Every structure is written in structure tokens, then in C-alpha cells.
């Protein structure tokens, strides 16, 4: 599957504690009046309640939405957070970007060119709530063996020295009437890039809170134990 860079990743489903549920060339805040926000634009906000604080990304928690952390298997680093609502998923990643902005325009064009030349793939540019979006269709085999396709909608938002790349999959990718909750989560997401100098396009690594890290370690231990038992099980 194309959809940009292909990664060897592993999704971790984390059950969160109950209390978490309830310069002139810098892009100006009024360019994103409804969010997502830079940390300096919402300094007074309390992230200890109602948010999953992952360091660089602070994602709002909503009822009837489950959250998943996407992790590189090789490095065991969390690179994205996904919100799952009904039959749709929103995945959020954040990257360092130049002060001048415009990084999403470059990446969107690269993704368009990459998928446009892929055999059988379909890619279109559509106007969306955050500007131009990519709708990508990749041929795929359905579970019952029939021919189908994987569909994803990509959105990009340029902020002060950061860029969000969001991906929507499922019903909401095609029907925006199904995407209300996911867009609301994206709009209320907060990015804390930090002050360290970073090259443009470097992914901002996420740091889950300790209780979430503990759940991830337990899940990893269970997988290792299951794999060990599978290897030693007599045929």
C-alpha cells in the first residue's frame, strides 16, 4: 500500500484511565482560527484532564472514541496517534517544518505524483476544510476474496514550525457527514514542537504518559509470551 512512506509499524490499543476520558514569517494564529493549535496559543489550557498528552501531540479525548498508538517495530518509538469512531479512523502525525510554511503543499504534490503513477491507483485533489486534500484509492483484495480498494483521505495543516499530516480511513474518508467527530478531534489537537532545532520534515516523536507506557509494556510482554508458546507448542 502506498499512501506515502511505507512503514513497518505495530498498532497498540491502550485503555486509558477514566479521568482522561471525561517572528513575522511565522504563521499567524488567525490562520487556524478553529485549530489545531500551537501550544503557545493555548498556554492556559489544562492538559491533565480531557486530553491524552503525548508530548509533541496533545489529542482531545471524546466519549465513544477509542485511541491507538502507532509504533515502529524496530525502534519501538511511537510516531502517530489514531482516534477510532464507529467505522472510521483518524491518524495524526506531526513533523518539524520551516518558518516559511508551505511544507504540506510540497508533501501533497509528492504523494500525488507517487500514487498517480502506481498501477491501478486513483488519486484526486479535493478542496476541504483545511485546504486541498488528497483522496487516494489503492486496489486491494477483500476478506472474502473479491476485488476492492483501500481508501484514505489525507489532510495537512501548517503551523508555526510544524506540520500535521492527518489520514482518515473508513466511511468518513468518502462521506464527510460521517467525519464530524474526527474533524472535531483534529481541530482541538494541540502541537508542542519544542524549541530544539530540527530539520524540516523530521517526525516529532511522541511520548506517552507513564500509565499508557505501562499498558504498552504489558501488551508487549503478552505478545512475547504468546510467541514463545507458539514456538514451543508441539505439532
C-alpha positions in Angstrom: 0.0 0.0 0.0 1.4 3.4 -0.9 -0.3 6.3 0.9 3.1 8.0 1.3 6.0 6.4 3.2 5.6 2.7 3.8 6.5 1.8 7.5 6.9 -1.4 9.4 4.6 -0.5 12.3 2.6 -2.1 15.0 -0.6 -0.6 16.5 -1.0 -0.6 20.2 -4.5 -0.3 21.6 -4.4 1.4 25.0 -7.2 1.6 27.6 -6.9 5.0 29.2 -7.6 5.8 32.9 -11.2 7.0 33.4 -10.1 10.6 34.4 -8.6 11.1 31.0 -11.9 10.4 29.2 -14.1 13.0 30.8 8.9 36.3 14.1 6.9 38.0 11.2 7.2 34.9 8.9 5.8 32.6 11.5 2.3 31.5 10.5 -0.2 33.6 12.5 -2.7 32.1 14.9 -5.6 33.5 13.0 -4.7 31.3 10.0 -6.1 28.4 12.1 -8.9 30.1 14.0 -10.6 26.8 14.7 -7.4 24.8 15.3 -5.4 22.7 15.5 -3.4 24.9 17.9 0.2 25.6 18.8 1.0 25.2 22.5 1.7 28.9 22.8 -1.8 29.7 21.6 -3.4 27.8 24.4 -0.9 28.1 27.2 -3.7 28.4 29.8 -5.3 25.1 28.8 -5.2 22.3 31.4 -4.0 19.1 29.6 -4.3 16.9 32.7 -8.0 16.4 32.0 -9.7 15.6 28.8 -6.5 15.1 26.8 -4.1 12.3 26.1 -0.8 14.2 26.5 1.8 12.6 24.2 4.3 15.4 24.5 4.5 16.8 20.9 0.8 16.0 20.3 -2.0 16.5 22.8 -5.1 14.9 21.5 -8.6 15.6 23.0 -10.4 12.6 24.5 -14.0 12.0 23.5 -16.7 9.6 24.6 -17.3 6.6 22.3 -13.9 7.1 20.7 -11.1 4.6 21.1 -7.4 5.6 20.8 -4.5 3.7 19.4 -0.8 4.5 19.3 1.2 3.6 16.2 4.7 2.3 16.9 7.7 1.4 14.8 8.5 -2.2 15.5 12.2 -1.9 15.0 12.8 1.2 17.2 9.8 0.8 19.5 9.0 4.5 19.0 5.5 6.0 18.8 5.1 8.0 15.7 1.3 8.6 15.4 -1.9 8.6 17.4 -5.2 7.3 15.9 -8.7 8.0 17.0 -11.3 5.4 16.0 -15.0 6.4 15.9 -17.6 4.0 14.7 -16.3 2.7 11.4 -13.7 5.4 10.7 -10.2 6.2 11.8 -8.3 9.5 12.1 -4.5 9.1 12.3 -2.4 12.2 13.3 1.3 12.7 12.8 3.4 15.9 13.4 6.6 17.0 11.7 9.1 19.8 12.0 8.6 22.4 9.3 10.3 25.6 8.1 9.2 29.0 9.4 8.1 30.0 5.9 5.4 27.3 5.9 4.2 25.6 2.8 5.5 22.1 3.6 2.2 20.4 3.2 1.9 21.8 -0.4 5.3 20.1 -1.2 4.4 16.8 0.5 0.9 16.7 -1.0 2.4 17.1 -4.5 5.0 14.3 -3.8 2.2 12.0 -2.6 0.1 12.8 -5.6 2.9 12.1 -8.0 3.9 8.9 -6.2 0.3 7.5 -6.2 -0.6 8.8 -9.7 2.0 6.5 -11.3 1.1 3.5 -9.2 -0.7 0.7 -11.2 -4.4 0.7 -10.6 -4.3 3.5 -8.0 -6.6 6.5 -8.1 -5.7 9.9 -6.7 -7.6 13.2 -6.7 -7.2 16.6 -5.0 -10.3 18.0 -3.3 -11.0 21.2 -1.5 -11.6 20.6 2.2 -12.0 22.3 5.5 -8.2 22.8 5.8 -7.5 23.4 2.2 -6.5 20.9 -0.5 -6.8 17.3 0.5 -5.7 14.1 -1.2 -8.2 11.2 -1.8 -6.2 8.0 -2.6 -7.7 4.7 -3.7 -5.4 1.6 -3.8 -6.7 -1.7 -5.2 -6.9 -4.4 -2.6 -8.4 -7.9 -2.0 -11.4 -8.0 0.3 -11.5 -10.7 3.1 -13.9 -12.7 1.0 -11.6 -12.8 -1.9 -13.4 -10.2 -4.0 -11.6 -7.2 -5.5 -11.9 -4.0 -3.6 -9.9 -1.0 -2.7 -8.3 0.8 0.3 -9.4 4.4 0.5 -7.7 7.2 2.5 -8.1 10.9 2.7 -5.0 13.0 3.6 -5.2 16.4 5.2 -2.3 18.7 6.0 -2.1 21.7 8.3 1.0 24.1 8.5 1.6 25.7 11.9 4.4 27.6 13.5 7.5 25.5 12.6 5.4 22.3 12.5 3.1 20.5 10.1 0.3 18.0 10.8 -0.4 15.2 8.3 -3.7 13.5 9.1 -5.2 10.5 7.4 -8.9 9.5 7.5 -9.9 5.9 6.6 -13.2 4.2 6.7 -16.6 5.6 5.9 -15.5 9.2 6.8 -12.9 9.2 4.1 -15.7 9.3 1.4 -18.7 10.7 3.4 -17.9 13.9 5.3 -21.2 13.6 7.1 -19.6 10.7 8.9 -16.4 12.7 9.7 -17.8 15.3 12.2 -16.3 13.7 15.3 -12.9 13.1 13.7 -12.7 16.7 12.4 -13.6 18.0 15.9 -10.8 16.0 17.4 -8.3 17.3 14.8 -9.4 20.9 15.3 -8.8 20.6 19.1 -5.5 18.9 18.9 -2.5 20.9 20.2 1.1 20.7 19.0 4.1 21.3 21.2 7.0 21.2 18.8 9.6 22.4 21.4 12.4 24.8 20.8 15.1 22.4 19.7 16.4 22.9 16.1 15.1 20.2 13.9 15.4 19.6 10.2 12.3 20.1 8.1 10.1 17.0 7.8 11.6 15.3 10.8 8.8 13.4 12.6 8.1 14.6 16.1 8.4 11.6 18.3 5.5 11.0 20.8 6.0 10.3 24.5 3.0 8.5 26.0 2.3 9.2 29.7 3.6 6.6 32.2 0.3 4.8 32.7 0.0 4.3 28.9 3.6 3.2 28.6 2.9 0.6 31.3 0.0 -0.7 29.4 2.1 -0.9 26.2 4.9 -2.8 28.1 2.3 -5.3 29.4 0.9 -5.8 25.9 4.4 -6.3 24.5 5.1 -8.9 27.2 1.9 -10.8 26.4 2.8 -10.9 22.8 6.3 -12.2 23.5 4.9 -14.9 25.8 2.3 -15.9 23.2 5.0 -16.1 20.5 7.2 -18.2 22.8 4.3 -20.6 23.5 3.5 -20.8 19.8 7.2 -21.8 19.0 7.3 -24.5 21.7 3.9 -25.9 21.1 4.2 -29.5 19.8 2.8 -30.1 16.3 
